[in-house]
């Protein structure tokens, strides 16, 4: 694999990891905080297991990125995200 292609593959893998773990903060409701924590645990587990398997077997960053995106989609955001209240007339 060409170096530029390999670099692009690892950039895509890093983007997939960032996307999988970049979820909005939950509202202050206890149920939303629990759902947020569980979502992050599931997605972190997906990232960890996918990267470990990829390192052991294929070492293909494009494949790992695709698997992380596909598996993370199975764990959507189901809680109410936190909404910042306007301060001093913001948001009017």
Secondary structure by P-SEA (a helix, b strand, c coil): ccaaaaaaaaaaaaaaaaaaaccccccccaaaaaaaaaaaaaaaaaaaaaaaaaaaccccaaaaaaaaaaaaaacccccccccccccccccc
